[in-house]
């Protein structure tokens, strides 16, 4: 039987299998994206398109081409190397981002805080305690309490070069297909 707790453990465990250097801040970002999708990055579409074009020009990319990050909603991370290699056109990905930005959960700040602290409680009982470094825990606490967004940890960025965007499952299946 699927429970929210099961999904928390499954999602975090899969992330740690793919990215063993992930820290709590990276898991927070994962659950945030799996709940709200790309809405935060799409608040200014002109800026979002400019950043997307700049990021596609990067030379190093994660080896993970896509990742199901669905938590409260159905979202996927799609690696921008797919766009750089022209497997997906930038215009199509941007269209997916615009549409997906309207699909995230509509939780209040207090509802998200409550949800995150529930997630963190389950994580503390199920993943290695070294994930909960004082620095990462502090960054997450400040983000949750202040309603701020977070960036990946320095070790995550250094190890994996995360250049991706988050889109809905529906758009992922349109762009990539359903046999992933």
N, C-alpha and C positions, 0 to 999 in steps of 0.2 A: 504494500500500500504506500502510495506517495504521500509524504508529509512535508511540510515546510522545512522541518529540521533535517530530513533526509536530503532535500535539495541543497540546503546550506552546506552540508558535509560533502555532498557530491560535487558541487560547484567549486568549493575551496580545494578539495583533494585533486580535482582535475587540473586546476590552475597550478597547484604545487607540483604536479607531475610534469606539466608542460614547462613551467618556469620555477625551478627549485630555489632560485635566489629571491623569490617574491617575499615581501614583508607584509605586515598588517596593512600598511597604507595601500599596497597594491591590491590586497583583497578587498579593502574598503572601496577602492575605485571600481573593482570588478562588480561588486554587489550594487553600487550606485548606478553603473552603466546598465546592469541587468534589470534595474527598476525604472530608471528615467530615460534610458536611451541617449540619443544625441541632442536632446533639447537644449542643454547648456551651451553647446558649441555652435548652435544654429541661431542664437539670439540676434546676431548681426550677420546676415547671409553673405554680404560682400566680403567681410573679414574672414568668414569661414571658408569661402572659396579661395581667397588669397592664401590662407594658411595651408589649405589642401594642396594647392598647386606647388607651393614651396616645399611641403613635406614629401611630395612625390619625387622631388629631385634628390632626395637623400641617397647616399651610397650604400648604407647598411640597413638591413631589415631583419626582423625576426624570422625564424624558419617556419613558424606556425602561420599558415595562410589564412585560416579562419578559425573562429572559436565561438561556440555557443555560450553566451554569457547570460542566458535567460534566468531571471530570478522571479520578480513579480510580473514582469512582462517578457515577451519573446524577442530577444535581441541577439545579434551576432556581431563580433568584431571581425572586420575584413581587413587584411593586411594590404597596405597601399602598394606593395610590390606588384600586386595583381593589376593595378591601374598603370603602374610604371611600365609593365610588360605588355600593356594593351590587351589584356584578357578581359578587362572591363574598362569602358570609356569613362573619363573623368566626368563628363556631362551626365552619364547614367548614374554614377555613384552620387553625384551631387543631388540629382533628382531624388534618389533613395534617401539621402540625408534629410532633405527638406520634408519629405513625406513621413519619414520615421520620427522626426522631431516632434510630431504632433501625437505620437502614440504612447509616450511614456506615462507612467503612473502619475496620478494627480494627488500626491500626498502633501500634507502641510509639513512645515519644518518639524513640528512636534511629533507628527506621525512617523516621519522618517527617523528622527532620533530614537523613538521607541522601537521601531523596526530594526535599526542598526544595533542597538544594545541587546536585542534578542539574538540577532545574528552573532554578535561578538560572544555572547554567553555560550552559544552552541559551539562556536569555533574553539573557545578555550577548553572545552571538554573533548575536542576531537582532532585537533591538529597539533603539531609540535610546538612546545612553548617558546622555542627560540624565535618564532615568528613575532612574538609579542615583545619586541625590543622597547626599551623606554622611549627612545626617540620616535619610533614609528607609532607607538601607542599615544604619545603626546600629540603628534601631528594629526592623528585620526580624531582624538578627543577635541582638539581645537576646531577641526573641520566640522564635526558633528554639532558641537555646541554653537559654533558661529555661523553655521549654514554655508560653509565655504567648500569649494571644490579642491581636490588634491591632484598633484602630479605623481607619476610613478616615482618610486624610490630611486636614489642614485644607483644602487646596485642593480636594480631591474633595468634601468635605462642602459647602463654599461654592459650588462650581460645580454640583453635581448633586442635593443634598438626598436622599441615599440612604436611603429608608425602604422596606425590603423584608424578606422572609423567604425562607429557602431551604427548598425542599421537593423531594421525590423526583419524578423524571419521571412515575412512575405517578400520583402525586397531582396533579401539574400537569395531566396529560391528563384526569383526572377533573374537575378544577375549571375548566379553560380549554378543553379539547378537544384533539384530535390534529391539527387543521389550523392550526397556528401557523406 
